[in-house]
Amino acid sequence: MVMNSLYECTVAHSRLLPKKHSFIYQVFMFSVDLDDLPNLAKRIFGFSHNRFNWFSIDDRDHIDLEQEGGIRGNLVHWLAGEGFDCPAEARIRLVTFPRVLGYGFNPVSFYYVTDKTGEPLAAIAEVVNTFREMKLYWVGKVGDDGRWHRRVAKNFYVSPFSDPSMEFDFRLGNPAATWEVNIDIFANGEETLLSSIRGDRRALTSARLLGYSFKYPLLSLKIIALIHWHAFLLWLRRVPFVRKSDRTEVQLDVMRPHSTLKKS
């Protein structure tokens, strides 16, 4: 099983209600074995773990419950709280956006847990908003279609144009030669927003990263800029919005809570 690779992806968003608005952009994501991160940084030129480089993965951008063992140790601790006893020999793959020149923003990352033979055990989505708050979602079991699926209350402020009480509908494919995830939003049983990431696996090499530094320049800044640009377009179209300080009673189990939640 290929654990360390890249995915060249197309990200698509399509808002259905209350007004239609769609956009598509191209990105790439890392897919790495958490246990291999320190060694990977030694093998790949232009990539580091917890250190500045052109591209890097930093533990501070991911789950931190003040446990030992970095990202893996903190995730295993969180899984135990969800009632899942992660085997010591389990492999955990992280699919995420890298930091670029020390700056990073990961609107969503994914963890895939497998046993030592590669059998899927768990899938988790890690969602981050522009306030740098974080919330993790356990994504059910593998269905007959081979994808992880769960519909669950967001209880998280992701966008000013999406009430925190709406529902996420997760459908996560397992990373392979191709990879696809869908994260849709429902309100009162009706779809309001469709989001997808579709990627093709690429070899993780120094040469490929060098090429991506030109093909996807300042990737992290591109992602955060697009989020704010399309929010501005929705505001111009007078789409109703919710302020961060509103609806704090339904913003639950949030990691790294913003001051608006601490005050409430």
LINRARA-V384659 format. One record per helix or strand. SS is the DSSP state (@ for helix, = for strand). FROM is the first residue (numbers start at 1). LEN is the number of residues. If there is no record, write none. Layout:
[[SS;FROM;LEN] [SS;FROM;LEN]]
This chain:
[[=;5;11] [=;21;13] [@;34;10] [=;47;3] [=;55;3] [@;59;3] [@;70;12] [=;91;6] [=;99;2] [=;103;1] [=;108;7] [=;120;9] [=;134;5] [=;141;2] [=;147;7] [=;159;1] [=;162;1] [=;167;7] [=;178;10] [=;190;14] [@;206;10] [@;219;18] [@;248;3] [=;255;1] [@;259;5]]
